[in-house]
Amino acid sequence: MLANHNPVVATNKPVILTRNATKEPKYIQWTLISIVLLFLTLFLVVPLIAIFVKAFEKGADAYFAAIAHPDSFAAIKLTLIVVLITLPLNAIFGVVAAWTITKYDFKGKNFLVTLIDLPFSVSPVIAGLIFVLLFGLHGALGPFLQAYDIKVIFSIPGIVIASLFITFPFIARELIPLMQSQGTSEEEASLTLGAGGFKTFWYVTLPNIKWGLLYGIILCNARTIGEFGAVSVVSGHIRGMTNTMPLHIEILYNEYQFSAAFAVASLMSIFAIITLVLKSLIEWKTDIKSAKAK
């Protein structure tokens, strides 16, 4: 009596073995993790600690005296003024640009996106020089501005304009892919039900993009506070008047006032840490929203 058995069918097809990239041997995983941690420690953690150590080198009294110095206080105040002007304008531009690009089809859309990305490819120093050639005393608009006693270069308006140019892509580029992925179905449904354009934006579009908008605002804020190149060209380095925090740090360092320079730098580092925490919270909120949507 023959035993029942399943016949083996011979095939010429090669057997393809797949590997899961997340199932590498433990020693490879720990090697990669160690390299990343070592890099972050050397180029992020150690310099950050060194800033605070150097800032408090002469004691807490010297630290707070450096922060409270009139020139330092003026630099901090000017930086915050530039931020308060730049962020709302960039937020408005970013939302309008993202809305236009994602909700409408028109000729030249790709060219518009390229223009929005332009500050990413132009050196900040070159951007500052462009504004000097445009608004400077001997620039294209210099005689007109001088006739009406309007100062742009070597004054606060020039610093604001330079900061706007450097930072305006951040919010728009954060919102464009987000709004593209969301599509237009909800806005179309709102308009079909009789809601106007403003109500549709306020009650439908804005709630959907609020975390992306906040994320872009945080990135824009961080870049505005830390911008050096373009602002350095248009500011004139007038102590107590047109020096932002990065420019003031450079002056203190060049004058060998190292403790004072690191004291102001530590304040910028605190702003950066706060920005990082807010960024992480927004990413966490976004992940939760995405998980609920699925």
C-alpha positions in Angstrom: 0.0 0.0 0.0 1.4 3.3 -1.1 1.6 6.1 1.5 -0.2 9.3 0.7 2.1 12.2 0.2 2.0 15.6 -1.4 4.0 15.8 -4.6 6.8 18.3 -4.7 6.5 20.5 -7.7 9.9 21.6 -9.0 10.1 25.2 -10.2 12.9 27.2 -11.7 11.8 30.4 -9.8 14.5 31.6 -7.5 13.7 31.8 -3.8 13.9 35.5 -2.6 14.8 35.9 1.0 13.7 39.2 2.5 15.3 40.9 5.5 13.6 43.3 7.8 15.7 46.4 8.3 14.4 46.7 11.9 15.6 43.2 12.7 19.3 43.7 12.4 21.6 42.0 14.9 21.8 43.7 18.2 25.4 44.7 17.9 24.7 46.6 14.7 21.8 48.4 16.3 23.8 49.4 19.3 26.8 50.5 17.1 24.6 52.8 15.1 22.9 54.2 18.3 26.3 54.7 19.9 27.6 56.6 16.8 24.5 58.9 16.9 24.8 59.5 20.6 28.5 60.2 20.4 28.0 62.7 17.6 25.2 64.5 19.5 27.3 64.6 22.6 30.3 66.1 20.9 28.6 68.6 18.7 25.5 69.5 20.8 25.5 68.6 24.5 29.2 69.4 25.2 29.1 72.9 23.5 25.8 73.7 25.2 27.2 72.8 28.6 30.4 74.8 27.8 28.3 77.9 27.1 26.7 77.9 30.5 29.9 77.0 32.3 31.7 79.9 30.6 28.7 82.2 31.2 28.9 81.6 35.0 32.7 81.5 35.1 32.8 84.8 37.1 29.8 84.0 39.3 26.0 84.6 39.2 26.4 88.4 39.9 28.6 88.9 36.8 26.2 86.8 34.7 23.1 88.8 35.6 25.1 92.1 35.3 26.0 91.1 31.7 22.4 90.3 30.9 21.1 93.6 32.5 23.7 95.8 30.8 22.0 98.5 28.8 23.6 97.3 25.5 22.6 93.7 26.2 19.1 94.8 27.2 18.8 96.8 24.1 19.9 93.9 21.9 17.4 91.6 23.6 14.6 94.2 23.2 15.4 94.7 19.5 15.4 90.9 18.9 12.0 90.5 20.5 10.6 93.5 18.5 11.8 92.0 15.3 10.3 88.6 16.3 6.9 90.3 17.2 6.8 92.0 13.8 8.2 89.1 11.7 6.1 86.2 13.0 2.6 87.6 12.3 3.6 88.8 8.8 5.1 85.4 8.0 2.1 83.6 9.4 -0.2 85.6 7.2 2.0 85.1 4.1 2.4 81.4 4.8 -1.3 80.7 5.1 -2.2 82.8 2.0 0.6 81.2 0.0 -0.2 77.7 1.1 -4.0 78.3 0.4 -3.3 79.7 -3.0 -0.9 76.9 -4.1 -3.0 74.0 -2.7 -6.6 75.1 -3.4 -6.2 76.6 -6.9 -4.8 75.6 -10.2 -3.2 78.3 -12.2 -0.3 78.9 -14.6 3.0 79.6 -12.9 2.3 77.6 -9.7 5.6 75.8 -9.9 7.4 79.1 -10.4 5.7 80.5 -7.4 6.8 77.6 -5.3 10.4 78.1 -6.5 10.3 81.7 -5.5 9.1 80.8 -2.0 12.1 78.4 -1.7 14.5 81.1 -2.9 15.8 82.2 0.6 16.9 78.6 1.2 19.4 78.8 -1.7 20.6 82.4 -1.3 23.3 83.2 1.2 22.0 85.5 4.0 25.0 87.8 3.4 24.0 88.1 -0.2 20.4 88.9 0.8 21.7 91.7 3.0 23.8 93.1 0.2 20.8 93.1 -2.1 18.8 95.2 0.4 21.7 97.6 0.8 21.8 98.0 -3.0 18.0 98.5 -3.0 17.4 100.7 0.0 20.9 102.2 0.7 21.8 105.8 0.4 23.3 105.1 -3.1 20.9 102.3 -3.9 18.0 102.2 -6.4 15.5 103.6 -3.9 18.0 105.6 -1.9 17.3 109.1 -3.3 13.5 108.6 -2.9 13.8 107.4 0.7 16.2 110.3 1.5 13.9 112.9 0.1 11.2 111.8 2.5 13.7 111.2 5.4 12.9 107.4 5.5 15.6 105.3 7.0 15.7 101.6 6.1 19.3 100.5 6.1 21.1 100.8 9.4 17.8 101.0 11.2 15.0 98.7 12.5 13.0 98.6 9.2 16.1 97.1 7.4 16.6 94.5 10.1 12.9 93.5 9.9 13.0 93.3 6.1 16.1 91.2 6.1 14.6 88.9 8.8 11.4 88.6 6.8 13.3 87.6 3.6 15.3 84.9 5.4 12.3 83.4 7.3 9.2 83.7 5.1 9.5 80.2 3.5 9.3 78.3 6.8 5.6 78.6 7.5 4.6 78.3 3.9 6.7 75.2 3.3 5.3 73.6 6.4 1.7 74.2 5.4 1.9 73.4 1.7 2.5 69.6 2.0 0.0 69.4 4.9 -2.8 71.1 3.0 -2.0 69.1 -0.2 -2.5 65.9 1.8 -5.8 67.1 3.2 -7.3 67.9 -0.2 -10.3 70.2 -0.7 -13.2 67.9 0.1 -14.0 69.5 3.5 -13.9 73.0 2.1 -16.1 72.0 -0.8 -18.6 70.4 1.5 -18.7 73.6 3.7 -19.3 75.8 0.7 -22.0 73.5 -0.5 -23.8 73.7 2.8 -23.9 77.5 2.4 -20.9 78.7 4.5 -18.9 81.7 3.2 -15.2 81.7 2.4 -14.2 83.2 5.8 -16.3 80.8 7.8 -15.0 77.9 5.8 -11.4 79.0 6.5 -12.1 79.8 10.2 -14.1 76.6 11.1 -12.7 74.1 8.6 -9.3 74.9 7.2 -7.7 76.6 10.2 -8.5 73.8 12.8 -7.0 71.2 10.3 -3.7 73.1 9.9 -3.3 74.7 13.3 -0.5 72.3 14.5 1.4 72.7 11.2 1.0 76.4 11.5 2.3 76.5 15.1 5.2 74.2 14.0 6.1 76.6 11.2 5.8 79.6 13.6 8.2 78.0 16.0 10.8 77.3 13.3 10.4 80.8 12.0 10.8 82.2 15.5 14.0 80.3 16.1 15.5 81.4 12.8 14.6 85.0 13.4 16.2 85.1 16.8 19.4 83.5 15.6 19.8 85.2 12.2 23.2 86.8 11.8 24.4 87.2 8.2 21.7 89.3 6.6 21.0 91.3 9.7 24.8 92.0 10.1 24.9 93.6 6.7 21.9 95.9 7.0 22.2 96.8 10.7 25.3 99.0 10.8 26.3 97.5 14.1 25.2 100.6 16.1 25.7 99.6 19.7 22.5 99.9 21.7 20.4 100.7 18.7 20.7 98.2 15.8 22.5 95.2 17.4 20.4 92.1 17.8 21.5 89.4 20.2 23.8 87.5 17.8 25.5 90.8 16.7 25.9 91.9 20.3 27.5 88.5 21.2 30.0 89.0 18.3 31.0 92.5 19.6 31.4 91.3 23.1 33.6 88.4 22.0 35.7 90.5 19.7 36.3 92.9 22.7 37.5 89.9 24.8 34.5 90.1 27.1 34.1 86.4 27.0 31.9 85.9 30.1 29.5 88.6 29.0 29.4 87.1 25.5 28.6 83.7 26.8 26.0 85.1 29.2 24.0 86.5 26.3 24.7 83.3 24.3 23.3 81.3 27.2 20.1 83.3 27.0 19.8 82.5 23.3 20.4 78.8 24.2 17.5 78.9 26.6 15.3 80.3 23.8 16.5 77.4 21.6 15.7 74.8 24.3 12.2 76.3 24.8 11.8 76.1 21.1 12.8 72.5 21.0 10.4 71.6 23.8 7.5 73.3 22.0 8.5 71.7 18.8 8.4 68.2 20.4 5.0 68.9 22.0 3.5 69.9 18.7 5.0 66.8 17.0 3.5 64.7 19.8 0.1 66.4 19.3 0.3 65.9 15.6 1.1 62.2 16.0 -1.9 61.8 18.3 -4.1 63.5 15.8 -2.8 61.3 13.0 -3.3 58.1 15.1 -6.9 59.1 15.8 -7.6 59.9 12.2 -6.5 56.3 11.2 
